Structure formats: C-alpha cells, structure tokens
C-alpha cells in the first residue's frame, strides 16, 4: 500500500506536464501547425491517388519509320526535274 501514493504523485505530474500545451500561445501554434500538416498530407495523398487512377494519355504512334534524306546538299526543284545533259 505504500506504492499507491507514489504512483498517484507520478500520474499527477505526468498529467500536469502534458495538459498545459494548449494553454500557452506557442502550444496552440504548434498544435495548429500539426493539424495543418496532417490535413495537407491527407489531401496530397488523396490527389496523388486520384491522378494515379486516371487514364494515361498515350503518345501517338508512327505508322512507319521516318525516312532520312541522304543528299549532301540542298537541291533545286528545277535542277532535279530537268534531265542531265552532257556538254562537249
């Protein structure tokens, strides 16, 4: 029976230490910030879940391989349309 006053004393000290956090301005500020962080984290996770479930937009696929021109320089439209003549 000698332990019960000691346990009661320890419980009172613990309760007195934890209960004053909302009384001070700093304690209220810390509690409000903790609520803000919890709320923001929840909303961010909800948005990420929503975006991950949305259908992804696929880039358009090309029907054929692109062709690569192998000419060494620019060609004139008229020069390529005229037949080649040899001058002597």
N, CA, C and O of each residue as an XYZ file, in Angstrom:
352
protein
N       0.796     -1.191      0.000
C       0.000      0.000      0.000
C       0.842      1.260      0.000
O       0.299      2.352     -0.167
N       2.112      1.152      0.177
C       2.966      2.324      0.189
C       3.235      2.834     -1.231
O       3.637      3.983     -1.411
N       3.013      1.976     -2.247
C       3.299      2.370     -3.621
C       2.201      3.250     -4.209
O       2.480      4.025     -5.124
N       0.981      3.164     -3.726
C      -0.122      3.913     -4.332
C       0.054      5.429     -4.227
O      -0.270      6.107     -5.202
N       0.544      6.028     -3.116
C       0.761      7.480     -3.120
C       1.858      7.892     -4.108
O       1.777      8.957     -4.720
N       2.871      7.053     -4.259
C       3.938      7.357     -5.192
C       3.416      7.314     -6.636
O       3.727      8.196     -7.436
N       2.627      6.292     -6.962
C       2.052      6.177     -8.310
C       1.106      7.347     -8.570
O       1.110      7.914     -9.662
N       0.302      7.711     -7.581
C      -0.610      8.832     -7.733
C       0.160     10.134     -7.971
O      -0.249     10.958     -8.789
N       1.249     10.313     -7.273
C       2.078     11.501     -7.438
C       2.682     11.568     -8.849
O       2.691     12.631     -9.471
N       3.185     10.430     -9.353
C       3.775     10.372    -10.698
C       2.702     10.653    -11.759
O       2.966     11.374    -12.721
N       1.509     10.098    -11.597
C       0.424     10.317    -12.544
C       0.024     11.794    -12.569
O      -0.229     12.349    -13.638
N      -0.034     12.423    -11.411
C      -0.378     13.837    -11.353
C       0.672     14.703    -12.054
O       0.319     15.664    -12.737
N       1.930     14.381    -11.895
C       2.996     15.143    -12.541
C       2.912     14.975    -14.065
O       3.058     15.945    -14.810
N       2.678     13.751    -14.517
C       2.581     13.495    -15.956
C       1.389     14.242    -16.548
O       1.511     14.846    -17.614
N       0.257     14.211    -15.884
C      -0.923     14.904    -16.391
C      -0.729     16.421    -16.381
O      -1.206     17.118    -17.277
N      -0.038     16.920    -15.383
C       0.190     18.360    -15.292
C       1.137     18.821    -16.400
O       0.969     19.920    -16.929
N       2.115     18.016    -16.757
C       3.071     18.387    -17.797
C       2.426     18.394    -19.180
O       2.694     19.299    -19.971
N       1.591     17.419    -19.488
C       1.021     17.293    -20.828
C      -0.173     18.185    -21.077
O      -0.484     18.469    -22.234
N      -0.844     18.632    -20.057
C      -2.089     19.370    -20.268
C      -1.875     20.850    -20.539
O      -2.814     21.521    -20.969
N      -0.707     21.379    -20.312
C      -0.529     22.815    -20.461
C      -0.087     23.214    -21.871
O       0.200     24.387    -22.108
N      -0.026     22.287    -22.791
C       0.460     22.642    -24.124
C      -0.534     23.537    -24.864
O      -0.120     24.369    -25.671
N      -1.827     23.386    -24.608
C      -2.815     24.224    -25.273
C      -3.022     25.565    -24.568
O      -3.655     26.464    -25.122
N      -2.502     25.704    -23.372
C      -2.696     26.925    -22.609
C      -1.801     28.035    -23.143
O      -2.219     29.191    -23.207
N      -0.576     27.698    -23.526
C       0.354     28.722    -23.988
C       0.119     29.031    -25.468
O      -0.442     28.218    -26.201
N       0.541     30.176    -25.877
C       0.403     30.592    -27.276
C       1.251     29.709    -28.181
O       0.823     29.336    -29.273
N       2.443     29.378    -27.729
C       3.326     28.525    -28.520
C       2.725     27.120    -28.664
O       2.823     26.512    -29.730
N       2.116     26.614    -27.616
C       1.491     25.292    -27.671
C       0.328     25.266    -28.650
O       0.173     24.312    -29.411
N      -0.488     26.313    -28.631
C      -1.610     26.385    -29.580
C      -1.106     26.495    -31.010
O      -1.682     25.908    -31.926
N      -0.035     27.244    -31.195
C       0.549     27.397    -32.527
C       1.083     26.049    -33.042
O       0.862     25.698    -34.201
N       1.778     25.304    -32.190
C       2.310     24.003    -32.592
C       1.189     23.011    -32.903
O       1.296     22.236    -33.853
N       0.125     23.029    -32.117
C      -1.000     22.130    -32.366
C      -1.701     22.490    -33.677
O      -2.094     21.604    -34.437
N      -1.855     23.780    -33.938
C      -2.491     24.202    -35.191
C      -1.624     23.813    -36.385
O      -2.145     23.392    -37.418
N      -0.320     23.950    -36.253
C       0.579     23.570    -37.345
C       0.540     22.066    -37.584
O       0.565     21.616    -38.729
N       0.479     21.285    -36.504
C       0.389     19.826    -36.658
C      -0.906     19.434    -37.363
O      -0.898     18.533    -38.202
N      -2.023     20.096    -37.037
C      -3.288     19.828    -37.737
C      -3.185     20.202    -39.204
O      -3.680     19.477    -40.067
N      -2.543     21.330    -39.494
C      -2.365     21.769    -40.879
C      -1.556     20.750    -41.680
O      -1.907     20.427    -42.814
N      -0.481     20.251    -41.092
C       0.361     19.257    -41.771
C      -0.423     17.982    -42.025
O      -0.348     17.421    -43.118
N      -1.178     17.510    -41.030
C      -1.981     16.288    -41.217
C      -2.992     16.482    -42.329
O      -3.159     15.606    -43.177
N      -3.666     17.618    -42.335
C      -4.690     17.905    -43.342
C      -4.064     17.995    -44.739
O      -4.597     17.435    -45.697
N      -2.942     18.694    -44.850
C      -2.276     18.849    -46.142
C      -1.757     17.512    -46.663
O      -1.873     17.220    -47.853
N      -1.191     16.709    -45.784
C      -0.677     15.403    -46.200
C      -1.811     14.509    -46.687
O      -1.663     13.801    -47.684
N      -2.932     14.540    -45.995
C      -4.084     13.733    -46.402
C      -4.588     14.172    -47.768
O      -4.864     13.332    -48.625
N      -4.711     15.482    -47.982
C      -5.186     15.984    -49.275
C      -4.202     15.666    -50.394
O      -4.623     15.357    -51.509
N      -2.896     15.736    -50.119
C      -1.896     15.421    -51.130
C      -1.960     13.951    -51.508
O      -1.882     13.615    -52.690
N      -2.101     13.071    -50.529
C      -2.209     11.639    -50.820
C      -3.478     11.347    -51.620
O      -3.460     10.526    -52.537
N      -4.581     12.020    -51.273
C      -5.834     11.818    -51.987
C      -5.693     12.261    -53.448
O      -6.182     11.580    -54.349
N      -5.035     13.386    -53.685
C      -4.835     13.871    -55.044
C      -3.915     12.940    -55.834
O      -4.161     12.688    -57.014
N      -2.863     12.430    -55.202
C      -1.958     11.513    -55.885
C      -2.675     10.220    -56.254
O      -2.465      9.688    -57.344
N      -3.521      9.707    -55.358
C      -4.304      8.510    -55.671
C      -5.229      8.765    -56.848
O      -5.367      7.919    -57.731
N      -5.867      9.941    -56.860
C      -6.788     10.282    -57.942
C      -6.048     10.385    -59.276
O      -6.535      9.899    -60.297
N      -4.869     11.019    -59.270
C      -4.095     11.163    -60.500
C      -3.531      9.835    -60.976
O      -3.434      9.613    -62.183
N      -3.159      8.952    -60.071
C      -2.595      7.667    -60.488
C      -3.668      6.765    -61.084
O      -3.354      5.901    -61.903
N      -4.914      6.945    -60.695
C      -6.000      6.129    -61.238
C      -6.538      6.671    -62.547
O      -7.237      5.952    -63.261
N      -6.235      7.918    -62.885
C      -6.756      8.495    -64.118
C      -6.044      7.859    -65.316
O      -4.885      7.459    -65.210
N      -6.732      7.766    -66.446
C      -6.103      7.139    -67.622
C      -4.948      7.988    -68.145
O      -5.014      9.217    -68.171
N      -3.913      7.310    -68.552
C      -2.740      7.997    -69.074
C      -2.950      8.290    -70.556
O      -3.544      7.483    -71.270
N      -2.471      9.428    -71.015
C      -2.560      9.794    -72.419
C      -1.351      9.190    -73.132
O      -0.206      9.500    -72.801
N      -1.616      8.332    -74.105
C      -0.554      7.675    -74.855
C      -0.102      8.582    -75.995
O      -0.938      9.193    -76.659
N       1.208      8.682    -76.234
C       1.677      9.478    -77.364
C       1.287      8.785    -78.669
O       1.229      7.557    -78.719
N       1.021      9.553    -79.720
C       0.627      8.920    -80.984
C       1.775      8.092    -81.545
O       2.929      8.519    -81.537
N       1.442      6.912    -82.026
C       2.462      6.029    -82.588
C       2.591      6.299    -84.081
O       1.598      6.576    -84.753
N       3.800      6.220    -84.595
C       4.040      6.453    -86.023
C       3.731      5.161    -86.779
O       4.074      4.068    -86.329
N       3.078      5.304    -87.932
C       2.711      4.148    -88.749
C       3.938      3.490    -89.359
O       4.030      2.263    -89.383
N       4.885      4.287    -89.853
C       6.083      3.731    -90.490
C       7.307      4.448    -89.952
O       7.204      5.469    -89.271
N       8.438      3.909    -90.264
C       9.692      4.507    -89.835
C       9.908      5.818    -90.578
O       9.545      5.909    -91.751
N      10.469      6.813    -89.960
C      10.741      8.056    -90.678
C      11.851      7.846    -91.708
O      12.796      7.093    -91.468
N      11.731      8.514    -92.849
C      12.755      8.392    -93.889
C      13.795      9.484    -93.681
O      13.482     10.603    -93.276
N      15.030      9.129    -93.969
C      16.140     10.059    -93.785
C      16.708     10.388    -95.148
O      17.067      9.482    -95.901
N      16.796     11.658    -95.479
C      17.375     12.083    -96.757
C      18.880     11.964    -96.676
O      19.487     12.357    -95.680
N      19.496     11.414    -97.736
C      20.946     11.212    -97.722
C      21.674     12.122    -98.689
O      22.828     11.857    -99.025
N      21.038     13.181    -99.145
C      21.713     14.081   -100.084
C      22.759     14.896    -99.342
O      22.658     15.120    -98.136
N      23.766     15.335   -100.090
C      24.859     16.067    -99.466
C      24.568     17.552    -99.351
O      25.192     18.239    -98.542
N      23.639     18.059   -100.137
C      23.357     19.484   -100.081
C      21.951     19.755   -100.560
O      21.245     18.829   -100.960
N      21.538     20.981   -100.527
C      20.185     21.300   -100.990
C      20.084     21.171   -102.504
O      21.029     21.459   -103.239
N      18.927     20.735   -102.942
C      18.698     20.584   -104.372
C      17.701     21.616   -104.834
O      16.802     22.013   -104.093
N      17.869     22.046   -106.069
C      16.918     22.960   -106.670
C      15.782     22.142   -107.252
O      16.005     21.039   -107.752
N      14.579     22.660   -107.195
C      13.434     21.947   -107.731
C      13.562     21.828   -109.253
O      13.229     20.784   -109.813
N      14.026     22.847   -109.911
C      14.144     22.801   -111.372
C      15.310     21.930   -111.817
O      15.236     21.303   -112.874
N      16.359     21.880   -111.052
C      17.530     21.081   -111.440
C      17.214     19.597   -111.360
O      17.693     18.835   -112.200
N      16.448     19.167   -110.411
C      16.153     17.755   -110.287
C      15.090     17.319   -111.285
O      15.002     16.130   -111.594
N      14.284     18.237   -111.795
C      13.235     17.893   -112.741
C      13.787     17.833   -114.163
O      13.224     17.114   -114.989
N      14.859     18.552   -114.486
C      15.439     18.544   -115.827
C      16.359     17.349   -115.995
O      17.070     16.968   -115.065
N      16.345     16.759   -117.181
C      17.263     15.637   -117.401
C      18.702     16.132   -117.480
O      18.955     17.266   -117.886
N      19.616     15.301   -117.100
C      21.031     15.671   -117.118
C      21.531     15.681   -118.555
O      21.324     14.710   -119.282
N      22.175     16.746   -118.975
C      22.725     16.859   -120.338
C      24.212     16.955   -120.252
O      24.749     17.577   -119.335
N      24.873     16.362   -121.171
C      26.330     16.445   -121.174
C      26.756     17.462   -122.226
O      26.309     17.381   -123.370
N      27.580     18.385   -121.878
C      28.047     19.418   -122.803
C      29.470     19.074   -123.210
O      30.307     18.723   -122.378
N      29.722     19.181   -124.496
C      31.059     18.903   -125.025
C      31.713     20.131   -125.506
O      32.846     20.080   -125.985
